[in-house]
Amino acid sequence: MAGKGVLIGISGASGSGKTLVAHTLYNSLGSSKVVILQEDAYYKDLSDLPFEERTKFNFDHPDAFDHSLLIHQVKELLKGRAIEHPVYDFTTHTRKIETKIVGPHSIIILEGILILSIPELRDLMDIKIFVDTPADMCFIRRLERDIRERERTVDSVIKQYQKTVRPMFMQFIEPAKRYADIIIPHGGKNVIAIDIIQAKIENLLQDQGN
């Protein structure tokens, strides 16, 4: 990689459509150039706690994440180096022993609920995006995902949403919207916004010699 990598940050509420935006960009730019990092993979390991206590943990607070590791690995990718990406098990709330080798790539797409709330991460980003989706749609998507992919019950998802997800959104996530360069009101289905972002990324790559 000739120049510095390009970092695109995509934030928004849980269920807002961040992942769809990330994968739409990934597909449009070409998978050989792009790697997607998900903040969710950097949850702290809770294996030292009984399972019942893990289920009550506030996963939407900044302290739930190992942001120091995430920042270090983003910096490594931006320098053109590969990383040992952590693998998180959402059914047990623990980090797996195995890791996966990621990179190097010239474009890093980082998506997560709190990435715009962390100054050290914001300072590394070339483009900051906030996906702005109505709260009812976010909740429905989260409910469907957690039941389908994370073996949660309807009752547990509702309780978690009321106790931590919405309060943390109001305290940390929504206020960080002011740091965004681009706000996407219709997620990954907003074709015009995706085209604009793609054009900007390609210009950045040319400017940096990638």
ROFIMAR-935024 format. One record per residue (C-alpha): residue number from 1; x, y, z. Coordinates in steps of 0.25 Angstrom, whole numbers. Each point is the difference from the previous one (the first is absolute). Layout:
! ROFIMAR-935024
i: NUM | u: X | v: Y | w: Z
...
//
This chain:
! ROFIMAR-935024
i: 1 | u: 0 | v: 0 | w: 0
i: 2 | u: 7 | v: 13 | w: -5
i: 3 | u: -7 | v: 10 | w: 9
i: 4 | u: -8 | v: 1 | w: 13
i: 5 | u: -13 | v: -9 | w: 1
i: 6 | u: -14 | v: 7 | w: 0
i: 7 | u: -9 | v: -2 | w: 12
i: 8 | u: -15 | v: 2 | w: -1
i: 9 | u: -8 | v: 0 | w: 13
i: 10 | u: -14 | v: -4 | w: 0
i: 11 | u: -8 | v: 2 | w: 12
i: 12 | u: -15 | v: 0 | w: 4
i: 13 | u: -10 | v: -7 | w: 10
i: 14 | u: 0 | v: -15 | w: 1
i: 15 | u: -9 | v: -5 | w: -12
i: 16 | u: 2 | v: 13 | w: -8
i: 17 | u: 6 | v: -6 | w: -12
i: 18 | u: 15 | v: 2 | w: 2
i: 19 | u: 3 | v: -14 | w: -4
i: 20 | u: -8 | v: 2 | w: -13
i: 21 | u: 7 | v: 13 | w: -3
i: 22 | u: 14 | v: -7 | w: 2
i: 23 | u: -3 | v: -11 | w: -9
i: 24 | u: -6 | v: 8 | w: -11
i: 25 | u: 13 | v: 8 | w: 0
i: 26 | u: 8 | v: -13 | w: 1
i: 27 | u: -7 | v: -5 | w: -12
i: 28 | u: 1 | v: 13 | w: -8
i: 29 | u: 15 | v: 2 | w: 2
i: 30 | u: 5 | v: -14 | w: -1
i: 31 | u: 3 | v: -10 | w: 10
i: 32 | u: 15 | v: 0 | w: -3
i: 33 | u: 1 | v: 14 | w: 5
i: 34 | u: -9 | v: 0 | w: 12
i: 35 | u: -1 | v: -6 | w: 14
i: 36 | u: -11 | v: 2 | w: 9
i: 37 | u: 2 | v: 1 | w: 15
i: 38 | u: -11 | v: -1 | w: 10
i: 39 | u: 0 | v: 6 | w: 13
i: 40 | u: -8 | v: -12 | w: 6
i: 41 | u: 12 | v: -9 | w: -2
i: 42 | u: 8 | v: 8 | w: 10
i: 43 | u: -10 | v: -2 | w: 12
i: 44 | u: 8 | v: -3 | w: 13
i: 45 | u: 1 | v: -15 | w: 4
i: 46 | u: -10 | v: -3 | w: 11
i: 47 | u: 4 | v: -15 | w: 2
i: 48 | u: 5 | v: 4 | w: 14
i: 49 | u: -15 | v: 3 | w: 4
i: 50 | u: -11 | v: -11 | w: 2
i: 51 | u: -9 | v: 0 | w: -12
i: 52 | u: -12 | v: 6 | w: 7
i: 53 | u: 8 | v: 12 | w: 3
i: 54 | u: 5 | v: 1 | w: -14
i: 55 | u: -14 | v: 1 | w: -5
i: 56 | u: -3 | v: 12 | w: 9
i: 57 | u: 13 | v: 8 | w: -5
i: 58 | u: -2 | v: 13 | w: -7
i: 59 | u: 5 | v: -3 | w: -14
i: 60 | u: -3 | v: 14 | w: -5
i: 61 | u: 9 | v: 8 | w: 9
i: 62 | u: 14 | v: 4 | w: -5
i: 63 | u: 6 | v: -8 | w: 12
i: 64 | u: -5 | v: -13 | w: -6
i: 65 | u: 10 | v: 1 | w: -12
i: 66 | u: 15 | v: -2 | w: -1
i: 67 | u: 2 | v: 13 | w: -7
i: 68 | u: 15 | v: 0 | w: 2
i: 69 | u: 1 | v: -12 | w: -7
i: 70 | u: -9 | v: 5 | w: -11
i: 71 | u: 8 | v: 13 | w: -2
i: 72 | u: 13 | v: -8 | w: 0
i: 73 | u: -5 | v: -9 | w: -11
i: 74 | u: -6 | v: 11 | w: -8
i: 75 | u: 14 | v: 7 | w: 0
i: 76 | u: 7 | v: -13 | w: -4
i: 77 | u: -10 | v: -1 | w: -12
i: 78 | u: 2 | v: 14 | w: -4
i: 79 | u: 15 | v: -2 | w: -1
i: 80 | u: -2 | v: -12 | w: -9
i: 81 | u: 2 | v: -11 | w: 10
i: 82 | u: -9 | v: -12 | w: 3
i: 83 | u: -6 | v: -2 | w: 13
i: 84 | u: -5 | v: -12 | w: 9
i: 85 | u: -15 | v: 4 | w: 0
i: 86 | u: -8 | v: -5 | w: 13
i: 87 | u: -12 | v: -9 | w: -2
i: 88 | u: -11 | v: 2 | w: 10
i: 89 | u: -11 | v: -10 | w: 4
i: 90 | u: -13 | v: 7 | w: 2
i: 91 | u: -7 | v: -12 | w: 5
i: 92 | u: 9 | v: -2 | w: 12
i: 93 | u: 5 | v: 15 | w: 1
i: 94 | u: 15 | v: -5 | w: -1
i: 95 | u: 11 | v: 3 | w: -9
i: 96 | u: 5 | v: -13 | w: -7
i: 97 | u: 14 | v: -5 | w: 1
i: 98 | u: 2 | v: 0 | w: -15
i: 99 | u: 2 | v: 13 | w: -8
i: 100 | u: 0 | v: 3 | w: -15
i: 101 | u: 11 | v: 6 | w: -8
i: 102 | u: -6 | v: 13 | w: -7
i: 103 | u: 7 | v: 9 | w: -10
i: 104 | u: 7 | v: 7 | w: -5
i: 105 | u: -10 | v: 8 | w: -8
i: 106 | u: 0 | v: 15 | w: -5
i: 107 | u: -14 | v: 3 | w: 5
i: 108 | u: -5 | v: -4 | w: 14
i: 109 | u: -15 | v: 2 | w: 3
i: 110 | u: -2 | v: 0 | w: 15
i: 111 | u: -14 | v: -1 | w: 4
i: 112 | u: -6 | v: 0 | w: 14
i: 113 | u: -10 | v: 7 | w: 10
i: 114 | u: 11 | v: 8 | w: 8
i: 115 | u: 11 | v: 3 | w: -10
i: 116 | u: -3 | v: 14 | w: -2
i: 117 | u: 0 | v: 2 | w: 15
i: 118 | u: 14 | v: -4 | w: 2
i: 119 | u: 9 | v: 12 | w: -3
i: 120 | u: 13 | v: -8 | w: -4
i: 121 | u: -8 | v: -8 | w: -10
i: 122 | u: -7 | v: 12 | w: -6
i: 123 | u: 14 | v: 7 | w: -2
i: 124 | u: 4 | v: -12 | w: -9
i: 125 | u: -12 | v: 1 | w: -9
i: 126 | u: 0 | v: 6 | w: -14
i: 127 | u: -15 | v: -1 | w: -1
i: 128 | u: -10 | v: 0 | w: 12
i: 129 | u: -14 | v: -6 | w: -3
i: 130 | u: -12 | v: 0 | w: 8
i: 131 | u: -12 | v: -9 | w: -4
i: 132 | u: -12 | v: 7 | w: 5
i: 133 | u: -12 | v: -10 | w: 1
i: 134 | u: -13 | v: 1 | w: 8
i: 135 | u: 0 | v: -6 | w: 14
i: 136 | u: -11 | v: -10 | w: -3
i: 137 | u: 6 | v: -6 | w: -12
i: 138 | u: 13 | v: -1 | w: 7
i: 139 | u: -7 | v: -8 | w: 11
i: 140 | u: -7 | v: -9 | w: -10
i: 141 | u: 13 | v: -3 | w: -7
i: 142 | u: 8 | v: -3 | w: 13
i: 143 | u: -11 | v: -9 | w: 5
i: 144 | u: 0 | v: -8 | w: -12
i: 145 | u: 15 | v: -1 | w: -1
i: 146 | u: 2 | v: -4 | w: 15
i: 147 | u: -10 | v: -11 | w: -1
i: 148 | u: 5 | v: -5 | w: -13
i: 149 | u: 15 | v: 1 | w: 2
i: 150 | u: 3 | v: 1 | w: 15
i: 151 | u: -10 | v: -9 | w: 6
i: 152 | u: -8 | v: 10 | w: 8
i: 153 | u: -14 | v: 0 | w: 5
i: 154 | u: -10 | v: 11 | w: -4
i: 155 | u: -1 | v: 3 | w: 15
i: 156 | u: 15 | v: 2 | w: 2
i: 157 | u: 1 | v: 9 | w: -12
i: 158 | u: -11 | v: 9 | w: 5
i: 159 | u: 6 | v: 1 | w: 14
i: 160 | u: 14 | v: 3 | w: -5
i: 161 | u: -6 | v: 10 | w: -10
i: 162 | u: -7 | v: 7 | w: 11
i: 163 | u: 11 | v: -1 | w: 11
i: 164 | u: 13 | v: 3 | w: -8
i: 165 | u: -2 | v: 1 | w: -15
i: 166 | u: -9 | v: 13 | w: -1
i: 167 | u: 6 | v: 7 | w: 12
i: 168 | u: 14 | v: -2 | w: -6
i: 169 | u: -4 | v: 5 | w: -13
i: 170 | u: -5 | v: 13 | w: 6
i: 171 | u: 12 | v: 2 | w: 8
i: 172 | u: 11 | v: -4 | w: -9
i: 173 | u: -4 | v: -4 | w: -15
i: 174 | u: -10 | v: 11 | w: -4
i: 175 | u: 9 | v: 11 | w: 5
i: 176 | u: 11 | v: -5 | w: -8
i: 177 | u: -8 | v: 3 | w: -13
i: 178 | u: 6 | v: 14 | w: 1
i: 179 | u: 14 | v: -5 | w: -4
i: 180 | u: -5 | v: -7 | w: -13
i: 181 | u: 4 | v: 5 | w: -13
i: 182 | u: -12 | v: -7 | w: -7
i: 183 | u: -13 | v: -3 | w: 6
i: 184 | u: -8 | v: -11 | w: -8
i: 185 | u: -15 | v: 0 | w: 3
i: 186 | u: -3 | v: -13 | w: -7
i: 187 | u: 11 | v: -9 | w: 3
i: 188 | u: 6 | v: -9 | w: -11
i: 189 | u: -12 | v: 2 | w: -9
i: 190 | u: 4 | v: 14 | w: -2
i: 191 | u: 7 | v: -1 | w: -13
i: 192 | u: 3 | v: 14 | w: -2
i: 193 | u: 8 | v: 1 | w: 13
i: 194 | u: 7 | v: -13 | w: -3
i: 195 | u: 5 | v: 6 | w: -13
i: 196 | u: 5 | v: 13 | w: 6
i: 197 | u: 7 | v: -8 | w: 11
i: 198 | u: 7 | v: -9 | w: -11
i: 199 | u: 4 | v: 11 | w: -8
i: 200 | u: 6 | v: 7 | w: 12
i: 201 | u: 8 | v: -13 | w: 4
i: 202 | u: 5 | v: -1 | w: -14
i: 203 | u: 5 | v: 14 | w: 0
i: 204 | u: 7 | v: -2 | w: 13
i: 205 | u: 7 | v: -12 | w: -5
i: 206 | u: 5 | v: 7 | w: -12
i: 207 | u: 5 | v: 12 | w: 9
i: 208 | u: 8 | v: -10 | w: 9
i: 209 | u: 6 | v: -8 | w: -11
i: 210 | u: -7 | v: -13 | w: 2
//
